[in-house]
Protein backbone atom coordinates (compact mmCIF):
# COMPACT_ATOMS: atom_id res chain seq x y z
CA UNK A 1 0.00 0.00 0.00
CA UNK A 2 1.36 3.40 -0.91
CA UNK A 3 1.39 6.40 1.41
CA UNK A 4 -1.23 8.01 -0.81
CA UNK A 5 -3.52 4.98 -0.53
CA UNK A 6 -3.13 5.00 3.25
CA UNK A 7 -3.89 8.73 3.37
CA UNK A 8 -7.09 8.16 1.36
CA UNK A 9 -8.19 5.38 3.72
CA UNK A 10 -7.66 7.68 6.70
CA UNK A 11 -9.71 10.41 5.02
CA UNK A 12 -12.51 7.97 4.14
CA UNK A 13 -12.74 6.39 7.58
CA UNK A 14 -10.82 7.97 10.44
CA UNK A 15 -11.54 11.59 9.59
CA UNK A 16 -15.12 11.07 8.34
CA UNK A 17 -16.00 8.94 11.36
CA UNK A 18 -14.64 11.57 13.70
CA UNK A 19 -13.03 8.93 15.91
CA UNK A 20 -11.56 10.48 19.06
CA UNK A 21 -8.86 8.86 21.15
CA UNK A 22 -10.09 8.70 24.77
CA UNK A 23 -7.73 10.98 26.73
CA UNK A 24 -7.73 8.86 29.90
CA UNK A 25 -5.89 5.99 28.16
CA UNK A 26 -2.12 5.67 27.89
CA UNK A 27 -1.16 5.10 24.26
CA UNK A 28 2.03 3.18 23.57
CA UNK A 29 1.68 3.50 19.79
CA UNK A 30 2.02 6.78 17.91
CA UNK A 31 -1.21 8.39 16.73
CA UNK A 32 -0.29 8.10 13.03
CA UNK A 33 -0.12 4.32 13.43
CA UNK A 34 -3.37 4.24 15.39
CA UNK A 35 -5.13 6.21 12.65
CA UNK A 36 -3.84 3.68 10.13
CA UNK A 37 -4.97 0.71 12.27
CA UNK A 38 -8.46 2.21 12.66
CA UNK A 39 -8.71 2.84 8.91
CA UNK A 40 -7.47 -0.67 7.99
CA UNK A 41 -10.03 -2.31 10.28
CA UNK A 42 -12.79 -0.14 8.80
CA UNK A 43 -11.73 -0.95 5.23
CA UNK A 44 -11.12 -4.69 5.58
CA UNK A 45 -13.96 -5.38 8.06
CA UNK A 46 -12.41 -8.45 9.72
CA UNK A 47 -14.68 -11.03 11.31
CA UNK A 48 -12.10 -11.83 13.98
CA UNK A 49 -9.14 -10.05 15.54
CA UNK A 50 -6.41 -11.39 17.82
CA UNK A 51 -4.39 -8.81 19.74
CA UNK A 52 -1.37 -10.02 21.69
CA UNK A 53 0.16 -7.57 24.13
CA UNK A 54 -2.57 -5.03 24.89
CA UNK A 55 -0.39 -2.94 27.26
CA UNK A 56 -2.61 -0.12 28.55
CA UNK A 57 -5.39 -0.58 25.97
CA UNK A 58 -4.86 2.27 23.51
CA UNK A 59 -4.69 0.09 20.41
CA UNK A 60 -7.42 -2.16 21.84
CA UNK A 61 -9.85 0.77 22.07
CA UNK A 62 -8.91 1.90 18.57
CA UNK A 63 -9.49 -1.54 17.06
CA UNK A 64 -12.75 -2.05 18.97
CA UNK A 65 -13.96 1.41 17.93
CA UNK A 66 -13.45 0.53 14.28
CA UNK A 67 -15.02 -2.92 14.66
CA UNK A 68 -18.12 -1.44 16.30
CA UNK A 69 -18.38 1.24 13.61
CA UNK A 70 -18.39 -1.51 10.96
CA UNK A 71 -21.71 -2.73 12.44
CA UNK A 72 -20.92 -6.36 11.62
CA UNK A 73 -20.54 -9.36 13.92
CA UNK A 74 -16.96 -9.90 15.09
CA UNK A 75 -14.89 -11.87 17.56
CA UNK A 76 -12.15 -10.02 19.44
CA UNK A 77 -9.60 -11.88 21.55
CA UNK A 78 -6.88 -10.08 23.46
CA UNK A 79 -4.06 -11.43 25.60
CA UNK A 80 -1.55 -9.59 27.74
CA UNK A 81 1.87 -11.16 28.09
CA UNK A 82 2.98 -9.20 31.14
CA UNK A 83 1.55 -10.01 34.58
CA UNK A 84 2.00 -6.52 36.00
CA UNK A 85 -0.40 -4.70 33.66
C-alpha positions in Angstrom: 0.0 0.0 0.0 1.4 3.4 -0.9 1.4 6.4 1.4 -1.2 8.0 -0.8 -3.5 5.0 -0.5 -3.1 5.0 3.2 -3.9 8.7 3.4 -7.1 8.2 1.4 -8.2 5.4 3.7 -7.7 7.7 6.7 -9.7 10.4 5.0 -12.5 8.0 4.1 -12.7 6.4 7.6 -10.8 8.0 10.4 -11.5 11.6 9.6 -15.1 11.1 8.3 -16.0 8.9 11.4 -14.6 11.6 13.7 -13.0 8.9 15.9 -11.6 10.5 19.1 -8.9 8.9 21.1 -10.1 8.7 24.8 -7.7 11.0 26.7 -7.7 8.9 29.9 -5.9 6.0 28.2 -2.1 5.7 27.9 -1.2 5.1 24.3 2.0 3.2 23.6 1.7 3.5 19.8 2.0 6.8 17.9 -1.2 8.4 16.7 -0.3 8.1 13.0 -0.1 4.3 13.4 -3.4 4.2 15.4 -5.1 6.2 12.7 -3.8 3.7 10.1 -5.0 0.7 12.3 -8.5 2.2 12.7 -8.7 2.8 8.9 -7.5 -0.7 8.0 -10.0 -2.3 10.3 -12.8 -0.1 8.8 -11.7 -0.9 5.2 -11.1 -4.7 5.6 -14.0 -5.4 8.1 -12.4 -8.4 9.7 -14.7 -11.0 11.3 -12.1 -11.8 14.0 -9.1 -10.0 15.5 -6.4 -11.4 17.8 -4.4 -8.8 19.7 -1.4 -10.0 21.7 0.2 -7.6 24.1 -2.6 -5.0 24.9 -0.4 -2.9 27.3 -2.6 -0.1 28.6 -5.4 -0.6 26.0 -4.9 2.3 23.5 -4.7 0.1 20.4 -7.4 -2.2 21.8 -9.8 0.8 22.1 -8.9 1.9 18.6 -9.5 -1.5 17.1 -12.8 -2.0 19.0 -14.0 1.4 17.9 -13.4 0.5 14.3 -15.0 -2.9 14.7 -18.1 -1.4 16.3 -18.4 1.2 13.6 -18.4 -1.5 11.0 -21.7 -2.7 12.4 -20.9 -6.4 11.6 -20.5 -9.4 13.9 -17.0 -9.9 15.1 -14.9 -11.9 17.6 -12.1 -10.0 19.4 -9.6 -11.9 21.5 -6.9 -10.1 23.5 -4.1 -11.4 25.6 -1.5 -9.6 27.7 1.9 -11.2 28.1 3.0 -9.2 31.1 1.6 -10.0 34.6 2.0 -6.5 36.0 -0.4 -4.7 33.7 
